[in-house]
């Protein structure tokens, strides 16, 4: 298995660990998708993808429909996606993905988290180059499934890794291939369970348990902030240690 598989295994379920935060994130994604392409999922592929992700985290259908209706209201404020980059303690690079309707609030909060945890907010581009930006899809396992055949079929669309998960098949590809792969899966009749973007650190740094605790304090602050969608870092995690 490749590096993306091991990274995904180590981070499994962390993104959606708190159900309430998962629903908040999905709600924002729905607003951005509707504002960008309208409320009809049949003509708005971005919204179709968000709805699939909502179903994957068991968001009730009524909640999804209410969110779409609310997002369709011209008075509903849109969200802006902003990436923050910086360094936590012990030289660990940290990249924070947010979506916010109040840029000043989010900037102030992110800066304070870095400062309080002995880190420093950096400038745009200061650490993003240390992470590979990828997309992944989870599809339902087809009847008479052949992993090698599917992998060979998807190579032409940019897919780099294909592997089985407990409840489906996962495909990994560069960020830029998302639209092409999404369309090819739909055209082929595959059931897309979920799709998302992730960032994989190119290298990781091993820390002592005490040093790891310092980083965890910073990560916890980000996790508690509803403006924060994802946090990526270059600290070597326990799951990586076990694999070696």
Wavefront OBJ file of the C-alpha trace (Angstrom):
o trace
v 0.000 0.000 0.000
v 1.123 3.541 -0.648
v 1.761 6.516 1.595
v -1.781 7.836 1.123
v -3.222 4.556 2.429
v -1.117 4.663 5.600
v -1.898 8.342 6.182
v -5.619 7.724 5.775
v -5.462 4.738 8.127
v -3.740 6.837 10.798
v -6.298 9.658 10.586
v -9.382 7.468 10.219
v -12.560 9.077 11.556
v -10.678 11.979 13.133
v -12.260 14.446 10.725
v -15.789 13.439 11.683
v -15.106 12.477 15.321
v -17.650 14.931 16.738
v -21.023 14.433 15.026
v -22.219 17.954 15.791
v -19.130 19.422 14.141
v -19.596 17.121 11.152
v -23.102 18.473 10.608
v -21.859 22.055 10.981
v -19.206 21.456 8.352
v -21.678 19.834 5.966
v -24.045 22.791 6.454
v -21.313 25.198 5.392
v -20.408 23.027 2.406
v -24.052 23.041 1.310
v -24.199 26.852 1.512
v -21.033 27.223 -0.580
v -22.202 24.641 -3.126
v -25.666 26.209 -3.513
v -24.245 29.735 -3.788
v -21.822 28.507 -6.459
v -24.115 26.345 -8.573
v -27.725 26.512 -7.438
v -29.963 24.300 -5.274
v -30.619 21.496 -7.773
v -28.212 18.579 -7.182
v -28.960 17.158 -10.650
v -27.303 20.160 -12.292
v -24.858 20.962 -9.473
v -22.194 18.266 -9.136
v -20.579 20.077 -6.195
v -23.866 19.895 -4.287
v -24.299 16.216 -5.227
v -20.907 15.466 -3.703
v -21.767 17.335 -0.488
v -25.086 15.483 -0.167
v -23.245 12.171 -0.553
v -20.865 13.179 2.226
v -23.826 14.204 4.398
v -25.371 10.772 3.962
v -22.013 9.142 4.752
v -22.046 10.742 8.230
v -25.732 9.878 8.741
v -27.019 13.440 8.487
v -30.847 13.204 8.429
v -32.539 13.907 5.097
v -34.648 16.666 6.694
v -31.485 18.433 7.870
v -30.026 18.286 4.357
v -33.195 19.672 2.767
v -33.446 22.489 5.331
v -29.817 23.424 4.737
v -30.364 23.589 0.961
v -33.492 25.715 1.416
v -31.692 28.067 3.790
v -28.704 28.340 1.462
v -31.053 29.285 -1.394
v -32.153 32.401 0.495
v -30.300 35.382 -0.958
v -30.001 36.813 2.557
v -28.003 33.806 3.765
v -24.384 34.826 4.119
v -21.849 32.790 2.174
v -18.718 31.221 3.630
v -15.190 31.773 2.437
v -12.527 29.077 2.513
v -9.229 30.261 3.984
v -6.001 28.333 4.577
v -3.682 29.271 7.442
v -0.080 28.125 7.683
v 2.374 28.208 10.538
v 4.588 26.325 12.939
v 3.662 24.744 16.227
v 6.184 24.045 18.971
v 9.230 21.856 18.210
v 9.326 22.919 14.552
v 6.166 21.103 13.482
v 4.554 22.583 10.365
v 0.789 23.071 10.659
v -1.738 23.764 7.895
v -5.282 24.760 8.879
v -8.256 24.694 6.497
v -11.215 26.869 7.494
v -14.525 28.093 6.112
v -15.833 31.272 7.688
v -18.384 34.060 7.363
v -16.248 36.339 9.553
v -12.663 36.570 8.406
v -11.522 38.875 11.223
v -12.811 36.468 13.883
v -11.150 33.447 12.302
v -7.802 35.166 11.772
v -7.749 36.392 15.377
v -8.637 32.966 16.739
v -6.092 31.056 14.669
v -3.335 33.532 15.549
v -4.169 33.242 19.250
v -4.051 29.422 19.164
v -0.572 29.466 17.659
v 0.599 32.125 20.117
v -0.820 30.471 23.253
v 0.768 27.138 22.321
v 4.238 28.600 21.610
v 3.840 28.475 17.856
v 3.686 31.127 15.173
v 1.255 31.920 12.376
v 3.153 32.064 9.099
v 2.636 33.676 5.711
v 0.881 32.184 2.695
v 3.002 29.453 1.139
v 5.263 29.040 4.159
v 4.347 25.380 4.787
v 1.783 24.376 2.138
v 4.536 23.047 -0.117
v 5.340 20.420 2.544
v 2.018 18.648 1.903
v 0.711 16.778 -1.131
v -2.870 17.829 -1.930
v -4.958 14.786 -2.834
v -8.583 13.800 -3.385
v -10.179 10.532 -2.431
v -13.412 8.772 -3.254
v -15.187 5.948 -1.501
v -17.456 3.881 -3.740
v -19.667 0.890 -3.016
v -18.056 -2.429 -3.894
v -19.461 -3.496 -7.295
v -20.772 -6.997 -7.956
v -18.070 -9.407 -9.190
v -15.503 -6.860 -8.045
v -11.906 -7.120 -9.280
v -9.504 -4.679 -7.587
v -6.813 -4.859 -10.273
v -9.326 -4.379 -13.065
v -10.817 -1.288 -11.398
v -7.360 0.138 -10.741
v -6.356 -0.380 -14.375
v -9.635 1.212 -15.508
v -9.125 4.329 -13.363
v -5.424 4.963 -14.085
v -6.309 6.935 -17.219
v -8.353 9.344 -15.075
v -5.479 10.090 -12.680
v -6.121 7.569 -9.886
v -2.879 6.537 -8.165
v -4.087 4.143 -5.448
v -7.080 1.817 -5.097
v -7.721 -0.286 -2.004
v -10.534 -1.926 -0.090
v -11.953 -0.354 3.058
v -14.359 -1.999 5.499
v -17.428 -0.650 3.733
v -16.271 0.160 0.220
v -13.459 0.861 -2.218
v -11.200 3.903 -1.803
v -9.545 5.681 -4.719
v -6.708 8.185 -4.206
v -5.602 10.776 -6.770
v -4.025 14.238 -7.076
v -6.301 17.152 -6.162
v -6.454 18.336 -9.780
v -8.026 15.053 -10.950
v -11.162 15.372 -8.788
v -13.598 16.579 -11.460
v -12.466 14.074 -14.090
v -12.664 11.129 -11.693
v -16.019 12.194 -10.259
v -17.560 12.343 -13.731
v -16.024 9.022 -14.792
v -17.393 7.258 -11.700
v -20.866 8.690 -12.289
v -20.775 7.816 -16.001
v -19.734 4.242 -15.161
v -22.642 3.897 -12.728
v -20.554 3.517 -9.572
v -22.274 4.406 -6.301
v -20.184 7.192 -4.757
v -20.454 6.992 -0.974
v -18.277 10.019 -0.203
v -15.528 12.215 -1.625
v -13.116 14.640 -0.006
v -9.769 16.396 -0.172
v -6.811 15.751 2.117
v -3.207 16.837 2.499
v -0.434 14.324 3.143
v 2.811 15.500 4.767
v 5.775 14.685 2.547
v 7.936 14.031 5.605
v 7.159 13.736 9.318
v 9.162 14.524 12.433
v 9.383 12.182 15.417
v 8.853 13.772 18.834
v 9.059 12.611 22.433
v 5.804 11.927 24.290
v 6.182 15.229 26.137
v 6.700 17.119 22.892
v 3.717 15.358 21.306
v 1.569 16.570 24.200
v 2.541 20.154 23.339
v 1.350 19.674 19.746
v -1.848 17.962 20.884
v -2.746 21.042 22.947
v -2.572 23.147 19.789
v -4.544 20.618 17.743
v -7.266 20.471 20.408
v -7.772 24.237 20.187
v -8.260 23.999 16.438
v -10.592 21.031 16.841
v -12.853 23.029 19.171
v -13.203 25.906 16.688
v -16.242 25.566 14.410
v -14.565 27.625 11.687
v -11.849 24.962 11.348
v -12.498 22.112 8.925
v -9.196 20.246 8.884
v -5.757 20.488 10.430
v -2.681 18.821 8.939
v 0.775 18.660 10.509
v 4.195 17.074 10.118
v 4.346 15.364 13.523
v 4.900 11.624 13.257
v 1.854 9.953 14.779
v 1.607 6.755 16.795
v -0.029 4.847 13.945
v 3.027 5.502 11.782
v 5.295 4.187 14.524
v 3.330 0.950 14.672
v 3.672 0.400 10.932
v 7.472 0.465 11.032
l 1 2 3 4 5 6 7 8 9 10 11 12 13 14 15 16 17 18 19 20 21 22 23 24 25 26 27 28 29 30 31 32 33 34 35 36 37 38 39 40 41 42 43 44 45 46 47 48 49 50 51 52 53 54 55 56 57 58 59 60 61 62 63 64 65 66 67 68 69 70 71 72 73 74 75 76 77 78 79 80 81 82 83 84 85 86 87 88 89 90 91 92 93 94 95 96 97 98 99 100 101 102 103 104 105 106 107 108 109 110 111 112 113 114 115 116 117 118 119 120 121 122 123 124 125 126 127 128 129 130 131 132 133 134 135 136 137 138 139 140 141 142 143 144 145 146 147 148 149 150 151 152 153 154 155 156 157 158 159 160 161 162 163 164 165 166 167 168 169 170 171 172 173 174 175 176 177 178 179 180 181 182 183 184 185 186 187 188 189 190 191 192 193 194 195 196 197 198 199 200 201 202 203 204 205 206 207 208 209 210 211 212 213 214 215 216 217 218 219 220 221 222 223 224 225 226 227 228 229 230 231 232 233 234 235 236 237 238 239 240 241 242 243 244
